[in-house]
């Protein structure tokens, strides 16, 4: 039985996966994308609409309670209400209908309301929780508030589309033993295939992995071009701290001179096998903005190399550790093992 037929016969599994992911804060779009018009989005297979009402981001089902028209095709009125484009029903920030033009002064039915969801804005990103209550607080990335760090391209969130689940993408970032094979000309080296010694700890809402690798001195995080990196022979120690939430990664690299480079990736699950990745880079050295294109070029190459491999992984959802479909090997796979075990503890359904 192939995976597609398996999933067709296990619709309850996909429903359970969406339900379990609903209790986390999920990134949906940069704050700068939500202005004075409704914005339609997809999250865990649902069609939702964002609207900035009373200056705050609100999230609703993208479905008018009347006849099911898409509210994302409507408009914002008086900076406070969302107007349906079909028959003009008007909704407030709680999702309650406050005006039905065709009824004039007649009472508005109690059921004339749309589903609304918890919404927050933090560090330039809009987050939505589809559950009744969030399981963990929003992650906060201190470097984005630190003036000593220069943010790539003015701190804009960049994005890319991946045909993979958040868990597969996060595992890819926790995995450092693939560097020599997937990134031999950037962060890896074909002669450095041994796994480093990891220290993995479990925190509230994430796990943290720390380790040290030897990498090219002219590394991508040092601002050298691809041509410079490829010709580099000298190696130096790089200290990694990788924090991984259910759907986000904070990766910090630091050398012995306290020069730190930071990558944050936030993963928005569009469906069980599609994700949008929002990402930012910051550094506390080489702060000239004119140097940004070099850092971005190398990071885009690294991400594309990762993407090709991660999108090829099957099954889409992680198999249970007990199934041995993923044959983890210690000590190199320790961060992956601990993250996978945590996902099982979180009751995220696995194939």
Beta strands, then each sheet from edge to edge (+ up, - down):
strand 1: 26-30
strand 2: 39-43
strand 3: 46-53
strand 4: 56-61
strand 5: 75-77
strand 6: 81-83
strand 7: 90-91
strand 8: 97-99
strand 9: 116-122
strand 10: 125-129
strand 11: 150-151
strand 12: 158-162
strand 13: 199-203
strand 14: 206-216
strand 15: 235-244
strand 16: 248-254
strand 17: 260-271
strand 18: 274-283
sheet 1: 1+ 10- 9+ 4- 3+ 2-
sheet 2: 5+ 6- 7+ 8-
sheet 3: 11+ 18- 12+
sheet 4: 11+ 18- 17+ 16- 15+ 14- 13+
end
